[in-house]
Amino acid sequence: LGRQGTQAALAAATGRLREARLSAWADLPDAEELRERAHRIRMRAIDDLDRYLDEFEHAAGAAGATVHRAATAAEARELVVGICRDAGAQLVAKSKSMATEEIALNDGLEQAGIRAVETDLGEYILQLAGEHPVHIIAPAIEKTASQVAELLRGVDGIDVRPELEDLTATARRQLRQVFLDADVGVTGVNFGIAETGSICLVTNEGNGRLVSSLPRVHVALMGIERVVPRLEDLPVLLKLLARSGTGQRLTTYTTLITGPRRPGETDGPEQLHIVLLDNGRSGLRRGRYREMLACIRCGACLNVCPVYRRAGGGAYGPVYSGPMGAVLAPLLVGLERAPALPHASSLCGACTDSCPVKIPLHELLLDLRRDLVSEGVASRAERLGFWLWSWAWSSPRGYRASTGLARLGQRFGRLAGPGRAWSAGRELPRLAPRRFRDRR
């Protein structure tokens, strides 16, 4: 966020998404009832996940798809790379998928000598910049128009103005041949319907439909929690996903795919491979964090979070950001590898209020903080620091002494000793010249 214009771009974009969401929800008279229904649908799937996954695999297989199961990110990456290698792929076209980021698929394809090109505009921009997505819905939300124009200009040297129409036209021209030449298309999955074995893709640019229909082979990477029991459950979730994510009544392109191309059909892939990704998800089904599996990846919690809007997505790590990422990432990779994320929240509760499937995000963040303490993940210096703080503030004399020291220390701008690294990336607030207690 130190780059010129980035903070303003992030604030403006999240503000627009936040206002669009409020406007879209305003015309839903039964909004709370829909949230309750969506919560029940998602939790029903999570509570009986094995059954619905088996149903999905059977139905998808009957429709002609090949279903694979991957226990880990590495296993999923090897599966997808193997499918691409068997297809003789030299070029892979990708639609936006956080699951492919989770398994570091692009790195695996590159190591196998296979070129992968992101076709979502935001993801394409970030690929040119060598960066990771910073938002679930709008991957390049922190980029300004000038930065995007410079990146696109670097592809073929053709000048492009930093105007929306010029930027999209240039990206369309650069990506069109990728769709036509790709041997394999890789997408994520928004929802998998157990009843029919169908997968649902939701996009606003149409690239998901091109990636899944033009190449000879389509590979869909689906987190196991994305399954829903019945086709009739889908409209409720789609209605809330669009309104919460982008403020639309329905996303521009909503695609249902059931199996590969059938005899007599003129479009669609010859092969459809669906990779079911576990990567720690099954271990969350029975514990107090099970509700996190209900997330539909709308991004609403990011747009209302004061920490995300100030720090940006890059502060959370390479995959999931915002409140949902602060909960999900430690659960998937382990608290010891992401001990700071549960603290990336003011606990204001705005994330919980905005969640369309009623996940109590701020409560889960508190639970993770308790786990940090009970499991001894917090460092000895951190525990000592909080003990000293508690001891000092347990008496009026200690409180007065500590605030006096803080006022003296702020002259240096950075904390000393163990606090030096902590304060290096933070703007510490200035203390008032006079304490409130002294105003008599």
N, C-alpha and C positions, 0 to 999 in steps of 0.2 A: 504493500500500500504506500510505499515511499515514492513511487513513480508519480510524476505530475498528472493530475486529473483523475487518478484511480479512485481515490476516496470519494470524490464527487460523483464519479460514474456509478460506483456501488450504491451510494446513498440515493441517487436519483432512480436507479433501476429497481431497487428493493421497494422504494416508495411507490413507484408506479404499480408494481405487482401487488403490493399491499392494498392500495386503493382499488385496483381492479377486482381483487378478491372480495372486498367489502361490498362493492357495487353488485357483483354477481350473486352474492349470498342474499342481498337485500330483496331480490325478487323470488326468493324461495320461502313461501309461507310455512312450509313444514320442515325447515332446515334442521331443527333439533331432532325431529323424528327420523329424518334421513340419516343423521349422524349415529343415532342409536341403532338403526337397522344395519348400517355399514359396520359398526362395531360388532354386532352379533354375527354378521356374515363372516367377517375376518376371524373372529375367535372360534367360530364353529369349525372353520377349516384348520386352525392351529390345534385345537383340542383333539381332532381326529385326523391328524396330518398323514399318518401312514396309510390309512384307508383311502383318502382322497388322492394321494400320490399314486397308489396302486391303480385306482380307477382311471386316473389321467393317463398313466403309462399304457394300460390296456386299450383305452379308447383311441389314443394317439397311434398306437401300433396298428390297430385295426384299420385306421384311416391311411396307413402307408408310411407313417413317420418312423424313424429309428430313434428310440429313447435311450439315453445313456445316463448313468448316475455317477456323480463325482463327489467323493467324501471331502476332498480338500481343494484348495485353490490350485495347487500344483497339478493334481490329477485332472482337474477341469482344463487347465491350460494344455496339458499333454494331449488330452482327448481332442480338443479343437484343432490344435496344430497337426495332429495325426490325420484328422479328417481332411484338412486342407492339403496335406502332403499326398494323401491317397488320391485326391481329386486332381493332382498335378497342378495345383494352384501356384501362380506366380504373382497374382494381384488379388487382394481381398478388400472388398468394400464393406465398411462398417457403419452401422447406424448407432446412434447414441445409446450407450449402455453402461451404467455404473457397475454392473456385475463384471463386465470385461475389464474395467479398471481395477476391480477388486482382485482379479486373478492375474493382473499384469499381462494380458493377452498380447498386446502390441510388442512387448519385449520378447515374448516367446516366438511370435511369428518372425520378428526380425532376426533372431538367432537361427531360425530355420531357413533363412534366406528368402522369406516371403514378404512382399511389400504389402502393408496394410494402410489404407487411406480412410480417415474419418470423413463421413459425408454429411453429418449434422453441421450446420454452419459454425456454431460455437465451438464444437469439438475440432473442426477443421482448422479454425483460427488458432486454437491452442496447440494443435499438432505442429503447425508452422512455427509457433513460438517455442516449442519444446517444453510446454507446461501441462499441468494436470487440471482437470475441471475444478472449479471452485463453487459451483452451485448445481444442484440436482437438475433443475429445469433449464436454467440459463448458464451453461458451462463457462462462458466467457463474459460473465456479467460485469467484471471489473475492467474490461477493455474499453477504451474510448474509440470513437470513429477514426481518429487519426492513427492510432496504433494499429487498428485493423487494416486500414488502407496501406500502411507501410508493410505489413506482413504479406498482404495479397500482391503488392507490387513486387515483392521479392521472389515470387513464384516464376513469373515469365517476363518481368521487367516492364510490363505495360502499366502506364500511369493510371491511377484510379483516384477519383475525388472522394473525400471522406463524407459522402452522402449515402443515405440508406439504399436508394435505388441503384447507385453505381456499385456499392459494395456487394449487394446481393446478386446483381447481374454478373459481376466479375467472378464471384464464387461459383455461380451456376455454370458459367462457361468453363471454368477450370475443372469442375467435378463431373460434367456431363459425360466425358469420355470414360471416366472411371466406372460409372454405372454400366456402360456398354461393354467394357473390356474385362470386368471382374469375373474371375472363375468361381469365386465363393463369396456369398454375402453373409455377414455375421450381424445378428441383432440381439437385443435383449428381449425380455418378455414382460409386459405390464401385468398380465393376468393369464393363468392357464386354467381352462375350464375342465374340471374332472369329468363331468357328464359327457362331453363330446370329444375330449382330447384336443380341443382347439387352443390356439394361442392368440392373445390379443396384443396388438401393437398400437401405440398411441403416439402420433407425432403431429407437428404443425407445419412441417416443411415438405412432407411427401417422400422424403428420402428413405424412410423405413419401408414404404411400399415398393420402391424401386430396388432396394437392396434385397428384399425378400422374394422378388418375383423375376428379376432379370438374370442373375447368375444361375448357372446350372445346379449349384448346391447351395442350400440355405442352412446355416447353423444358428440355432436360437439358444442362447444361454439364459436359463431361468433359475432364480433362487427358489428353493423348495417351498418357501413360505408364500410364493405368489399364486399358489393354487386357490381356486374358489370352487365350491361344490357344484353349483348349477349355472346354466346359461342365464336363467332368470335373475341371478344375483348380480350380473354384470352391469345392467343399467344404473343401479344405485351407486355403484363404485365409480363408474365413468362420469356420472353427473357431478359427484363430489370431487373427483380428481381434477376435472377441467376447471371447475370454479375455484378450487383451492390453489391450483398451480399457476394458472395464467389468467383467471378471471373470465374465462369463456363459458358459455353454456354447454358446449361440447367441443372437444378438440377437433381441429380441421380434418385430420385423417385418422380414423379409427378402423383398424384392419383386423379381421378375424381370419385366421389361417387354420384349415383342417387338412393336414396331410399335404403331400407334394402334388404336382400336376398329375391329373388322371388322364387315361386314354380319351382322345377327342378334344381335350382342352388345349387352348392355344397359348396360354401363358402359365407362369409359375415354374418353380424349380423341379428338376428331375429327382432330386433327393432332398428330404427334410430331416435334419438331425436336431433333436432337442436334448440339451445337456442340462440335467437337474443338478444344481449346485447346492451342496450342504455347507461346507466350510464353517462349521461351528453352530449352525442354526438349529439342528436337531437337539443340541444340548440345552437350548433355552426354552424348550416347549413346556417343561414341567415346573420351572422355577418362577420367581416373582418378576422376572424380566420377560416373560412370555408375551406380554402385550406389545413389546417392541417389534415382534414379528408381524404385527398387523399393519405396519407402516406401508402406505401405498406410494411413497416417494413423490409427494406433490410439491414439497419445498416450501409450504406455507410457514412452517416453523422458522425457517431461515430468514424469511422476509420480515418477521416481527421481532426477531431476537436482537436486543441492543448490543450484545457482544459480537455476534456475527456481522452486524451492520457496521461496527466500528473496526473489527479486526480483519474481516474478510475471510474467504474460504481457505486460503492457503495456510492459515494459522492452525488448522485442525489436522492436517495430514493430507496424503495424496488421494483419498477416495471420498469418504463421507464427511460432510461438514455441518455446521449449525447444530442446533439442539439434538436432532435425530442422530447426527454423526457423533456427538459427544456421548450419547448413550450406546449406539450400535458398535462403533469402532472398538471400544474397550471390551465389549462382550465377544466380538469376533476374534480379536488378536490377543486378548488378555490384558487385564488391568496393569500388569507390570510393564507392558510395552506402551501404554497410553495413559499414564497416571495423571497427566495434567488435564485431560479432556473433561472429566466430570466437574472440574472447577471452572470451565468455560461457560459460565452462566451466572446471571444475577438472581436467578430463582424468582423472577417476577411473575412467572406463570403464563406469559403471553403465548408461549409455544403450545401449552396444553389447551388454552382457549381456542387456538386457531386450528388445531388438529382435526381433520374431518372424520377420523375414526376414533377419536376420543382416547388417545394414548396419553396417560398422565406423565408427560415427559419430565417436568420439573421434580416430580416425586421419584422417578427412576434415577435422576441425577443425584438426588439426596441419598438414595439407597447405595449408589456406586461410591459416594463419598464415605459412607459408613463402611463399605467393604474395604476401601483403601486403608482405613484405620484398623479394622478387625483383622485383616490379612497382613498387616505390617508392611504394606507397600510404601507408605510414606517414609521418607528418609529420617535418620536419627536427628539431623539438624532441623528438619521441619517440625518434628514432634517436640524438640526442645524449644524451638521458637514459639510454638503455640502454647506450650506450658508456661514459658516466661511471660507471654502476653496475658494469659489467664491470671497468673499470679499477680502481675502488676496492676491489672484493672479490677482486682477484687477489693481494692481499698481506695478511698478518695486520694490519699497521699500518693499512692503508686500511680494512679491515673494522672494526677497533676504533674508528677515527675516525668512520666513517659511522654506526655504532650509537649512538655518543655524541651525534652531531648529531640522530639520530632521537628519542632520549630527550628531548633538549632541545626539539625541535620539537613533540612531542606535547602540550606544555602549551598550545599555541595551538589545538589541535583541528582545524585545517585547514592544508593546505600553502600555502606562499606562491608567488608568481610563476606559472610555467607550470602548476604542480600544483594551483592553487587550484580551477579548474573541475573537475578530475578528482576531487578529494577532497570537493567540495561535496555530492555525492550518495552518499557512502560513509561507513560507520562504520569508522574506522580502529582496528585492535586496539591495546590498551594494551600497552606493553612492560613486562616484569617489572622490578622495582626493581634486581635483580642479574642479570647475564648468567650463562648456564650455565658459560661459561669461567672465571668468577670464583669458582665454588663449589669451593674446594679445602680 
